[in-house]
C-alpha cells in the first residue's frame, strides 16, 4: 500500500462554519466535502469528531462551506485550520456575511459558498460524515477555487493531523 | 440560489469498478469520491443508484477507484461514463490489472488507484453514498490527476444527468 497514492484524489479547501446554539460563530478548515446528489442538491462533508465546530454543526443542524480561492493566504487558512473555536473567536478579525438562516460565511479570499441543512451524520472512526441538503449557494468572486494540491504545492501549506487526508509535510 | 456556485467544489474523475458476483468486471465514471478518515484510511463515494456498477459494488462488497490523469482521452472516459455495464463489457478493449482480491483496475490514462472494502452504504435520494475501508492504494504514473474542472474546461467533457453534480454543458 502506497498511501501517497491518495494524494491523487482531488479536493478543495473550505471553511465549515455554523452558528452554535449559544449564538457564537464557529468554523474550521475541511478539505473533504462533495456534492452527492444533483436533484435535490445535497452534500457530504467529513469533519474530525474532536473539532469544536463539528459538534456545533450537529447541535445547530445547519452549516455553510466557504470555498477558498487560490488567492487565499496561509494566514487566513491557518486562523481557521490550526486553532480551536473553543479557544478563540475566529470570525472576530475576519470579514464575513450572515445568511438568512443566521449562518456565518467567511468572505475573505473566498470565491463561493454553499449553505446546508443537516439531514444526518455518521461516526466513521475519527470523523463525522455529515450529510446535508443544499438550501443556498452563491458565487462571491470569479477567482478559481483553491485545490488541496495547490495548497500543498504553491501555498506550501501543512495539514493538521486531524484532517481527513493527513499529508505529512 | 446559484447552483453554478457548486462548480467551485473540487473533484477528480474516477472509474468506480468491481468484479460482480457472476465474475463480470464492471465499472462507471464517478466524480464524487473522497477520503473521510486518515487512520484508518477510509473513503466515501457517491454513485447513482440506477447504475449497474453501483449494485454490483454492493453485491461484491469491494471496489476500486482508478484515478484518471489529465492525459485521459474523452473516448476512454466516455466508454466508462456514458454506457451501461449491463449492455457492454467496458473492460473488453481496455488495459487493466486485477488486484489480489480479484478487482479490476483500469490502467489506461490512470495515474493511481485505491481499493476498498465496503463498510456501509446509504440511500441519498438518487444515489448511494458508499463507504469503504482502504485496503490498498498505488501510484501508476507521475502524471497529474484529472480534475473535474479540467475535464469540463480542457477536455470539453459533458456530464451525464445521473452524475452527483450534474453540469449542463
Interface residues (C-beta under 8 A of the other chain):
Chain A: X1 X2 X3 X4 X5 X6 X8 X9 X10 X11 X12 X32 X33 X34 X35 X36 X37 X38 X39 X40 X41 X42 X44 X46 X67 X111 X112 X113 X114 X120 X122 X124 X125 X126 X127 X129 X131 X134 X135 X136 X137 X138 X139 X145 X147 X148 X161 X163 X164 X165 X166
Chain B: X1 X2 X3 X4 X5 X6 X8 X9 X10 X11 X12 X32 X33 X34 X35 X36 X37 X38 X39 X40 X41 X42 X44 X46 X67 X111 X112 X113 X114 X120 X122 X124 X125 X126 X127 X129 X131 X134 X135 X136 X137 X138 X139 X145 X147 X148 X161 X163 X164 X165 X166
